[in-house]
Amino acid sequence: MSKLYRVPATILCFLLFTARAEAAKPEDVFKGRIIITAKRLPTRFGSEGAFLAALRNQSVDKVWPVEEKGNDHAIWKIEYIAFFARPLNDNEITLKFWEIAPGAQRFVAGDEQYMREKGSRIFASSIELAKPDFETNKKYSMTIERAGRVLARTEFWLRGKGPNYSGKVEFSDEEAKLR
């Protein structure tokens, strides 16, 4: 008879936990994270639950170029929202990008960003990334820092067309003679 009560109690606990998570503020749910969205989100939502749902539905980890011409030209536009654990008492933050390769990270670029109001726990903006600093089909880490401390981070892929190779190999006369 006790087994019959465990299943409903487990379901009830799950429902209460889910309802509590949905009622939480977005800055608490996503603190320390940067969410990259597929498109720019509205500036206002009817409720915190609607904001959370929009973030979950629009969150991406692969960014495709808005413009791509050949192997040497690509531009990616990133719409992002950062959530901080505590209110930020400054207007300036540093956005940094790192290429993630097996066993190592390489600093790629950084940019200063400015917040409109002090004391906020949410920062939303957009930035364009372009070749040659950024490469197609590579994984990157994006951090927001203040005074050398990482406040929020995410990882994502920059996607696009890879180099086009014909498969045809041409040798010079000198190289052909060596064979």
N, C-alpha and C positions, 0 to 999 in steps of 0.2 A: 504494500500500500504506500510506503514512503517513496517508491520509485515514481509513482503517478504524480506526486507533488513536486518532484525535482524538475521535471520538464516544464510545467507551467511556471515555476519559480525562475528557472533559467530564462525563459522567454520574457517574463515580466522584467527581470533585471536588464536584459538586452534592450527592451523597449524604453525603460527608464533612462539607461545610459545614452541611447540614441537621441531621445528627446532632450536630454540635458546638453548633449553636444550641439544639437541644432539651435538651442536657445543661447549658446555661448556667443560672445562677441567675436567677430572675425579676427580681430587683432590678438585675441587669446588663442583661437584655434590655429592660426597660422604664424604665431610669433617666431621670429628668427628665420622666416622663409621669404623668398621672393617668388611670386607667382607670375609666370609669363603667360599672357592670354592670347588667344587666337585673334582677337580683335579688341578694339578699345571698348571698355565697359562704360555704361552710363555713369554719370556723376552722383546720382541719387537712386536709392532703392526703397521700396515700400516697407521693407523690414530687414533686420539683420539676417534672417533665414533666407530671404531672397538674394541678398548679397552673397552669402555662403554658397547657395545653389549656383549662382552665376559664376563664381570663382571655380567651383568644381567642374562645371560644364565647359568652361572656356579655357581651362588650364591646359597648356601644351608643354612638351619637352623637346619638340622638333620644330625648328623655325625654317620656313622656306623663303627664298629670296623674293622680293617685290620686283626686282629688276635683275636680269642675268643676260649678259651678252658674251658669248664665247667663254674661253677658259680663264680669261684675265679680268673679268668684270662681273661682280655680283654685289648687290646691296640687300641687306636684311634689315627689316624694321622690327624692333622688339617693343611691344607694349608690356609693361610690367607694373606690379604692385608689390611693395615691400611692407612687411609687418614687423614691428619692433617689439621686443619684450617689455621695454619701459619707454615712457615718453622721451622724445629726443629734445634736449634743451639747447639746440643749436640750429642754425639755418643751413649749414653747409655739411654735405656728406661726400664721400669719395666712392665712386663706382669703379670696380676693377674687374678685369676679365683675364682668365687664365686658361690656356689650352691644357686639356687633360690628356696626357699620353700615358701608355702603360709604364708605371714605375716613376713618373715624374710630372711636374706641372711647370709650365712656362708662362711667365707674365707676358700678356699681349698688349693691353692698353688700359688706360685709366681716364676718368673724367670727373670733374667736380660738378655736383648737382646742388641745387639750392631749393630748400623747402620754403613754402609760403608762410608757414606759421610754426613757431616753437611749441614744444609740448605735444606734438602729434605722434601717434604710434603707427600711422599709415602714410606711405609715400607712393604716389602713382606718377609715372612718367613714361616717356618713350625715348628710344635712341636708335640711331642707324649705325649699323656695322658694315664695313666694306672690305673688299680685297684691296691691297695685298696683306693687310694686317690680319685679317680673318680668312680662314680657308674653308672651302666646301667639304662637307661630310667629316667634320671634326667635332669632338666633344669639348665643351667649354664649361668653366665655372664662372659664375658672376657673383660678386660680393659687394655689399654696401658696408663701408667702414667709416668710423669716426675716431680720430686720435689713435689710429693703429689697431682699433678693436673691431672685429667683424660683428656687425649688427644683424645682418641677414644674408642668406646665400641660396643659390640654386645651381643646378647643372642642366645643360641642354645641348642639343645637337644643331649645328647649322647645316641644313641640307641643300641640295641643288644638283645640277648636272655635274657629273665628273668629267675629267678630260676626255676628249674624243680622240681615239687612236684608230688609224685605218687598219693596222695590223700588217701593213706593208713596210718592209725594211729595205732601205737603199744603202748600198755600199759604194764608196768611191772606188776608182780604178786601183788605187794603191792598196786599199783594204781587200779588194777582190783578188789581187795577185798574191797576197799573203795566205790565202786560204788554199 
